[in-house]
């Protein structure tokens, strides 16, 4: 028969066992309840990319800022936020975020490509070419052709047409329907007085992208130089009708007025 003394001992041992269990399991429970901030930062950055693609810029910015708070060393969040700022024309803010991203990941080719394109658009051509070359010289970078396209387009702004054409042709060998390279090749054709080349490339561009004021202007100039009056008039009317407030429409109208007075 179990005496009261033994019962007290068993109860005391059971109490100690329960305390020991609670003590040993408590850290595990706390660990499970702690959020994984690195994964959360990655998820918020992915969500921000989707928002940017849908032109929802405010929630994209909020997600990226949240991602940076969750993981201050997550360079993709800085890179994406820099791209967003550049897209919105916020040059100083973009520069700061690109600098931070490069500080965290200086050898990332995609970052070099993005930053190089940004620098080119900012008029810093030589610095842009340095970063773009890092990207397209990396044999393991799957999007080298995009960096080649960006560098080629940038060389056009520097009036370096041979260098531009070489890089653009390389990018088109990988992706023959790359819009940026197609319109840049058309521009080279026009600027080097190879008007049939300009026509061919701008037609290829219009096969993959809707016409813009810029692309129509290139086509109009090529058709005009080739003496194709019907084509010239067709695209001139399209430009004025579709983009009446564009600079290019104004140029066409000014061109037409000048010819009337000759």
Buried (B, 14 or more C-beta within 10 A) or exposed (E): EEEEEEEEEEEEEEEEEEEEEEEEEEEEEEEEEEEEBEEBBBBBBEBBBEBBEEEEBEBBBBBBBBBBEBBEEBBBBBBBBBBBBBBEEBEEBBBBBBEBBBEBBEEBBBBBBBBBBBBBBBEBBEBBBBBBBBBBEBEEBEBBBBBBBBBBBBBBEBEBBEBBBBBBEBBBEBBEEBBBBBBBBBBBBBBEEBBEBBBBBBEBBBEEBEBBBBBBBBBBBBBBBBEBEEBBBBBBEBBBEBBEEBEBBEBBBEBEEEEEEE
